[in-house]
Amino acid sequence: MVAIVKQRMTADMDEEFVVFLIGMRINKWWKVHKWLPVSMAMPKMIKELYENPDMGLISQESWVGRTTIMVQYWKSFEHLEAYAKNREAEHLPAWADFNKKVSNNGDVGIWHETYLVKKGCHESIYNNMPRFGLAKVGKHLLVSDKLGTAKERLGGSTD
């Protein structure tokens, strides 16, 4: 069982990092032969990335439904881009397979968004939560008086 931290906590990262949101949307649920291979490709990539930490993935969280979402934390954009273009890795064959079998036919949608986060340009709050998201990969800190508001956690003053 995951330990619940029964205090107000925040997270801090020592360096800049990348937040990469990625997912798919099942547009025609009855076309299992179209969306199942797409959904089965990601676990192989995540396994590969966790087995090779030098590739740059720090951590990930995911949710499944008609539209899936995975939040990934990367060491840098250069790590993310290198993985996406790596001919020896799982990503390029999965991308080629998607384009061959699905492409623009409307059966399955895929999406991603990439955010480069500079040091000090993020804030978070967790209450009655296990270590999650940035708190799982960065410093997990107790919210103190000087970190009590989002503005303070972003380095601003409440004056």
C-alpha positions in Angstrom: 0.0 0.0 0.0 1.2 3.5 -0.8 1.9 5.7 2.2 -0.4 8.7 2.4 1.4 11.9 3.6 -1.1 13.6 5.9 0.5 17.1 5.6 0.6 19.9 3.1 3.6 19.2 0.9 5.2 20.8 -2.1 7.9 19.7 -4.5 11.1 21.4 -5.7 13.3 20.5 -8.6 17.0 21.4 -8.6 17.3 21.9 -12.4 15.1 22.7 -15.3 13.1 19.8 -16.6 10.5 18.9 -19.3 6.9 18.0 -18.7 5.6 15.9 -21.6 1.9 15.1 -21.9 1.0 12.4 -24.3 -2.1 10.3 -25.0 -4.6 8.8 -27.4 -8.3 9.0 -28.0 -10.4 6.1 -29.1 -12.7 7.6 -31.7 -14.3 4.4 -32.9 -14.3 2.0 -29.9 -15.5 -1.0 -32.0 -12.3 -0.8 -34.1 -10.3 -2.6 -31.5 -7.8 -3.8 -34.2 -6.9 -0.1 -34.7 -6.6 1.3 -31.2 -5.3 -1.7 -29.3 -1.9 -1.8 -31.1 -1.6 2.0 -30.4 -2.3 1.5 -26.7 0.0 -1.5 -26.4 3.0 0.4 -27.8 3.4 2.8 -24.8 4.0 0.2 -22.1 7.0 -1.2 -24.2 8.4 2.3 -24.5 8.0 3.0 -20.7 9.6 -0.3 -19.9 12.5 0.5 -22.2 12.9 4.0 -20.7 12.9 2.8 -17.1 15.4 0.1 -17.9 17.7 2.8 -19.5 17.6 5.8 -17.2 20.3 7.5 -19.2 17.7 8.0 -21.9 16.3 10.8 -19.7 12.8 9.8 -18.5 12.5 10.7 -14.8 9.0 9.4 -14.0 5.5 9.2 -15.4 1.9 9.0 -14.3 -1.0 7.8 -16.4 -4.8 7.6 -16.6 -6.9 5.5 -18.9 -10.3 6.2 -20.5 -11.6 7.0 -23.9 -9.0 9.7 -23.9 -5.8 8.6 -22.2 -3.2 10.9 -20.7 0.3 10.2 -19.5 2.3 12.9 -17.8 6.0 12.3 -18.2 8.9 14.1 -16.6 12.2 14.3 -18.5 15.7 15.5 -17.7 15.7 17.8 -20.7 14.1 18.4 -24.1 17.3 17.1 -25.7 16.8 13.7 -23.9 13.1 13.6 -25.1 14.0 14.5 -28.7 16.9 12.0 -28.8 14.6 9.2 -27.7 11.9 10.2 -30.2 14.5 10.0 -33.0 16.5 7.0 -31.8 16.3 4.3 -34.5 17.3 1.6 -32.0 14.5 2.4 -29.6 10.8 1.4 -29.4 9.3 4.8 -30.4 10.1 5.1 -34.1 8.7 1.6 -35.1 5.5 2.4 -33.1 5.2 5.8 -34.9 5.8 4.2 -38.3 3.2 1.5 -37.5 0.6 4.1 -36.4 1.2 6.1 -39.6 0.9 2.9 -41.8 -2.3 1.5 -40.1 -4.2 4.5 -38.8 -2.7 7.8 -40.1 -5.5 10.2 -40.8 -8.5 7.8 -41.0 -10.1 9.2 -37.8 -10.3 5.8 -35.9 -7.7 6.7 -33.2 -6.4 10.1 -32.2 -2.9 10.7 -30.7 -1.6 13.9 -29.1 1.2 15.3 -27.1 2.3 18.6 -25.5 5.8 19.5 -24.4 6.7 22.1 -21.7 10.2 23.2 -20.8 10.1 24.3 -17.1 12.9 26.5 -15.9 14.1 26.2 -12.3 11.8 28.2 -10.0 9.0 28.4 -12.6 6.7 25.8 -11.2 4.7 25.3 -8.0 2.8 22.4 -6.5 0.7 21.4 -3.5 -0.1 18.0 -2.2 -2.3 17.3 0.8 -3.3 13.8 2.0 -1.5 12.3 -1.0 1.2 9.8 -1.6 4.3 11.1 -3.3 3.0 12.0 -6.7 4.1 13.8 -9.8 7.0 16.2 -9.1 6.9 15.2 -5.4 7.9 11.7 -6.6 10.9 12.9 -8.6 12.0 16.1 -6.8 12.4 17.2 -3.3 9.3 16.5 -1.3 9.0 19.5 1.1 6.7 20.4 4.0 4.8 23.5 3.2 6.0 26.1 5.7 4.9 29.6 6.4 7.2 31.0 3.7 5.9 28.4 1.2 2.2 28.7 2.2 0.9 30.2 -1.1 1.3 29.5 -4.7 3.0 32.9 -5.2 5.5 32.2 -2.4 6.2 28.7 -3.9 7.0 30.5 -7.2 9.5 32.7 -5.4 7.3 35.8 -5.0 6.5 37.7 -1.8 3.0 38.2 -0.3 3.9 41.8 0.6 
